[in-house]
């Protein structure tokens, strides 16, 4: 009832129209803005295949894949945040709680510092490192079941250990650490169609799977005893949903680095708009996360153009400011 009162305006048709309109506006803005602006008419001609030259390179080769990738990255982080907060029943949980981001960062730092592999291998190193970090957290937390408190503590421990090793490696590699520091701040600089192809289909599959499980997420909010009384094995759902959150987050780390705050703040903002019902919360959080990421990316590449700042700097700034506002609004 509370969620219905919190979001009387929510209707699937109306929200779908808002989501589509907002996404199209932000995509057009992202394709247009940059060191060399591109007019809206030229963008449409490029997308229709009626114009080539510089406009086609800017729109089709550089900005369009980066924009679509930003939408996926933001959506992944937001949904992973919703999942982790539901699994742990902790409003301060985020996608990094399982150690997936710290593990991914460690994988990239080790491969780029101590191997002869090309830079194109870094997404795979991040993916493997993130999965191993999350597996270590879940393994340490497992005690016949997946308890939320044990998972949080194990994630903190694994994150601290990975961060310590990353710091030691960066201090040891010297001059080559600058590029790694930039990557660890998170961003979409240099990302294009190969990175989008790497996570595009699997990210969409993971996001759709999260929507399928929205009923189970609502049940978890009722408490373990109530859920067990319905004949549901809680630990299985906690484990499965935690793995899904890891799956979504690992893909983000693989292509954009460890971007923070999106998965922490966006679920709270979505709750302010539509309440706690996962049937509304998940799609709204998906859109808000995608939109925030595109806005942060456009800001990162235009604020000090022709130079570019890390996207993670702006997601932390926007996310931190938004979270402070939420704290004062709801007294979290």
ABEGO torsion letter per residue (X at the ends): XAAAAABAABBAAAAAAAAAAAAAAAAAAAAABEABBBBAAAAAAAAAGABBEAAAAAAAAAAAAAAAAAAAAAAAAAAAAAAAAAAAGBAABBAAAAGAAAAAAAAAAAAAAABABBAAAAAAAAAAAAAAAAAAAAAAABBGBBBAAAAAAAAAAAAAAAAAAAAAAAAAAEAAAAAAAAAAAEEABGBBAAAAAAAAAAAAAAAAAAAAAAAAAAAAAAEAAAAAAAGBBAAAAAAAAAAAAAAAAAAAAAAAEBBBGAAAAAAAAAAAAAEABAAAAAAAAAAAAAAAAAAAAAAAAAAAOABBBBAAAAAAAAAAAAAAAAAAAAGX
